[in-house]
Amino acid sequence: MNTQKNEIIAGIDLGGTKILTVIAGTYCNLLAQADMLTHSEQGYEGVISRIIESIDAALGHVNEQRASLKLLAICTPGPEIDTKKGIVHFSNNLQWRDVYLKEILEEKLKIPVVVENDANAAALGECLFGAGRSLSNMVYVTVSTGIGCGIIMDRKIYHGVSDSAGELGHTIIYPDGPRCSCGNNGCLEAVASGAAIAREAKRLAHDGQADVILAAANNELEDIDAGIVAAAAMSGDNTAMEIFDNAGKALGIGLANLVNLINPSVVVLGGGVMKSKDLIWTSMKREFERRVIKRSGQHVKIVSAELGSMSGAMGMIAIANTELKGDICG
Amino acid sequence: MNTQKNEIIAGIDLGGTKILTVIAGTYCNLLAQADMLTHSEQGYEGVISRIIESIDAALGHVNEQRASLKLLAICTPGPEIDTKKGIVHFSNNLQWRDVYLKEILEEKLKIPVVVENDANAAALGECLFGAGRSLSNMVYVTVSTGIGCGIIMDRKIYHGVSDSAGELGHTIIYPDGPRCSCGNNGCLEAVASGAAIAREAKRLAHDGQADVILAAANNELEDIDAGIVAAAAMSGDNTAMEIFDNAGKALGIGLANLVNLINPSVVVLGGGVMKSKDLIWTSMKREFERRVIKRSGQHVKIVSAELGSMSGAMGMIAIANTELKGDICG
């Protein structure tokens, strides 16, 4: 299973819940993977220990040692990451502030470490290996608990001047809409994310207007999540369907704004909420088509992501190879 | 006054009202200019005759002949232009549909002709010679009768997949807002452009709620324009001030969405409406700062355009030189 001269690299997708580690050869050939729970409540030092454990676990699957590892590329949830210096300034999912991730991991592993934003990494993964194969320019949007977005231009991540490009989740859809975790009102994330869907369902259940959803959560208001709302909608509950309909409408407006500004050839949609299929896609597409300018609408395809939970780690494998060899995958 | 070996180029900004022609040497050194009314009501053939007249007039100022002209670069108002083929598919300002501008002008002038969108041309002009000097990446926004926008990346115009990138004027600010000329509702152009300001003032005057503005238009409802509303606001009329305040607020939201997505280092604002200074800048900046994500807001400057009506023609001179010599100005 060893690649030539034991040159191997690691790509990691560090999420709020899970650490996914992939080991690959220098032609992006996958060799092994391992996942492990993040346990962010244990603080950043605990998380970093588990990152190293997960690398060792993945290496173990192919009987490799850390000494064979040439480079580690890791992506983390934002919103505030300095990718050049490898510092996670702020991540609400990880509960991190100013963690010098690159420096710490380089010290511990004695190999170069590259840090990237998770949505950017997933965008690159989908562009190179997934729904955007053969494209140079595309946008990836993930709708799960939050909403992330990565912009790919010329098969490279577009970072913007301060690593903050692609914050589609914090573009404003309804200026007087619900409060967002960022402090603003009416952001896309505050009206179309999994968290927003759950919050709206809880609000209605609290007011006695979502009995079916509440029953599906065994009458535990706090247990209502987007998955429960989706299940209720699929069973025909009008309230749940309307919640998804409204989220889809907001997403359609957000995507129209994105496409009207950036005019990409493809938008790839991933994340748990998009798996609820027609529940959200129908109203999203209707609103998008109503709002997009004609010429951009004619030239864009909106498609599903193909790599699922592997997109971020695969993007990091591509970044690791680019860093190591100057080109993407061999 | 002749440049070496009489190598000269022409840059034209074709507007709905005026044709501005600039003659320059191949180091972007300006030699002469001429302007002429467009008279788009005479149809595209009349306009094209006047374009050629304006070239001859500008050449006349420096005693040059058409034979010395190596290339013509012309920008036109959109929204639908195929810059590669030089076809104006649709321009509401010019009342044009499917005009093969490049082909017609090349046939008449026997030199290569390059066609560009006017906001893109102005963006490049400001980037190279105006408020964006020394920057590689910036966004230019012009707020006049309509709202135009051009995105510059690596000192080049970012076109998108179908020449439609940068349609900030058709991003949605208020999903249930006023109807836009594009058929959509609540576009930035429908709530913050000069036309939107005039329309709102007319609506209020019609309802007897804008007497000062109406009086400033000599009680002729149809004569109310953004300039009259600005004058009334500057004289202290609360209604007029509120109209500008609301337009500024919408513009602040639109710019926050733009900056949250693209994370540029500078946004350059031009166009007649932005000349109304504090009337629109104060509420725009307040709303922008409220809405922009922290890290992008810390890294962006919002500044005034510097080239005024010359930005488009200057951008086209740069494009003409790039086309002719492979680099921008020398």
Interface residues (C-beta under 8 A of the other chain):
Chain A: P79 E80 H89 N137 C149 I151 M153 H159 G160 V161 S162 D163 S164 A165 G166 E167 L168 H170 T171 I172 I173 Y174 P175 C182 N184 I253 A256 N257 L258 N260 L261 I262 N263 P264 S265 R290 R291 I293 K294 R295 S296 Q298 H299 V300
Chain B: P79 E80 H89 N137 C149 I151 M153 H159 G160 V161 S162 D163 S164 A165 G166 E167 L168 H170 T171 I172 I173 Y174 P175 C182 N184 I253 A256 N257 L258 N260 L261 I262 N263 P264 S265 R290 R291 I293 K294 R295 S296 Q298 H299 V300
